[in-house]
Every structure is written in C-alpha cells, then in structure tokens.
Amino acid sequence: MADPRAFQVAAGADTYVLGEPVALTKANAPLRTPEFTFKAADGSKVALVSGTDYSLAVDAATKKVTATFTAAGLAKVGAAPVTVLYTPVAVKS
C-alpha cells in the first residue's frame, strides 16, 4: 500500500508518520520494511536507504511507524516529494 499523497521533508520537518498502522512481526518490526522513494530531476525513481537516509521507529501499541530522515536523506531528496510503500495491518479494498 502507498500513502495516498507524496509528502515533503526538510530540515526542521524531518519526520513522517505512515498513514495506516503497519503489519508487525512478533518482534514488533514491520513485516515488510517501508520503501521510501522520490523522483530525481532527470525523472528516475530513487530509493532511500534505511539506516543511511532515514531511520524507523515503531509504536507497538498503535502499530504506527515514524520515519526520521537524516541529513544525508534530506540532502538527497532536496525539495522533491517523497512516496512510501508499506504493508498495512488491513488492506483497504
């Protein structure tokens, strides 16, 4: 599932909470790691790297995931909108 809209990140606004609760493993980790991407100036799709461009925090009670973008991730994205794909608890039809 993708969140319905792309979002912006910037210094001072470097976090994003996924729109839906995610499916978690028994260890409270996302069943499938969310995938963050953006379109580069040349139109190519660029994937951001977990641990380098962003980190994830999971709230086990709400099953919500917060991504915090690093300085490297913010520099890579610039002003481009970011999209995210992930596995929610329940897939909407």
ZIGINOR-V753079 format. One record per pair of residues at least 24 apart in sequence whose ideal C-beta (glycine too) atoms are under 10 Angstrom apart, sorted by the first residue. I is the first residue (numbers start at 1). J is the second residue. Records with the same first field share a line. If there is no record, write none. Layout:
I = J ; J
This chain:
1 = 34 ; 84 ; 85 ; 86 ; 87 ; 88 ; 90 ; 91 ; 92
2 = 34 ; 35 ; 37 ; 83 ; 84 ; 85 ; 86
3 = 34 ; 82 ; 83 ; 84 ; 85 ; 86 ; 88
5 = 81 ; 83
6 = 37 ; 38 ; 39 ; 80 ; 81 ; 82 ; 83 ; 84
7 = 36 ; 67 ; 81 ; 82 ; 83 ; 84
8 = 38 ; 77 ; 79 ; 80 ; 81 ; 82
9 = 36 ; 38 ; 48 ; 54 ; 67 ; 68 ; 69 ; 73 ; 74 ; 77 ; 78 ; 79 ; 80 ; 81 ; 82
10 = 69 ; 74 ; 77 ; 78 ; 79
11 = 69 ; 71 ; 74 ; 75
12 = 74
13 = 69 ; 74
14 = 54 ; 67 ; 68 ; 69 ; 70 ; 71 ; 73 ; 74
15 = 54 ; 55 ; 57 ; 66 ; 67 ; 68 ; 69
16 = 54 ; 65 ; 66 ; 67 ; 68 ; 69 ; 82 ; 84
17 = 57 ; 59 ; 62 ; 64 ; 65 ; 66 ; 67
18 = 56 ; 58 ; 63 ; 64 ; 65 ; 66 ; 67 ; 84 ; 86 ; 88
19 = 64 ; 84 ; 86 ; 88
20 = 63 ; 64 ; 65 ; 86 ; 87 ; 88 ; 89 ; 90 ; 91 ; 92
21 = 58 ; 59 ; 61 ; 62 ; 63 ; 64 ; 65 ; 88 ; 89 ; 90
22 = 56 ; 58 ; 59 ; 62 ; 63 ; 64 ; 65 ; 86 ; 87 ; 88 ; 89
23 = 63 ; 86 ; 87 ; 88 ; 89 ; 90 ; 91
24 = 58 ; 60 ; 63 ; 65 ; 87 ; 89
25 = 58
27 = 58 ; 60
28 = 58 ; 59 ; 60 ; 61 ; 63
29 = 56 ; 58 ; 60 ; 65
30 = 56 ; 58 ; 63 ; 65 ; 86 ; 87
31 = 86 ; 87 ; 88 ; 89
32 = 85 ; 86 ; 87
33 = 65 ; 85 ; 86 ; 87
34 = 65 ; 67 ; 84 ; 85 ; 86 ; 87
35 = 83 ; 84 ; 85 ; 86
36 = 67 ; 69 ; 73 ; 77 ; 82 ; 83 ; 84 ; 85 ; 86
37 = 77 ; 80 ; 82 ; 83 ; 84 ; 85
38 = 73 ; 76 ; 77 ; 78 ; 79 ; 80 ; 81 ; 82 ; 83
39 = 80 ; 81 ; 82 ; 83
40 = 76 ; 77 ; 78 ; 80
41 = 78 ; 80
45 = 83
46 = 76 ; 77 ; 80 ; 82
48 = 72 ; 73 ; 76 ; 77 ; 82 ; 84
49 = 73 ; 76
52 = 76
53 = 77 ; 82
54 = 82
63 = 88 ; 89
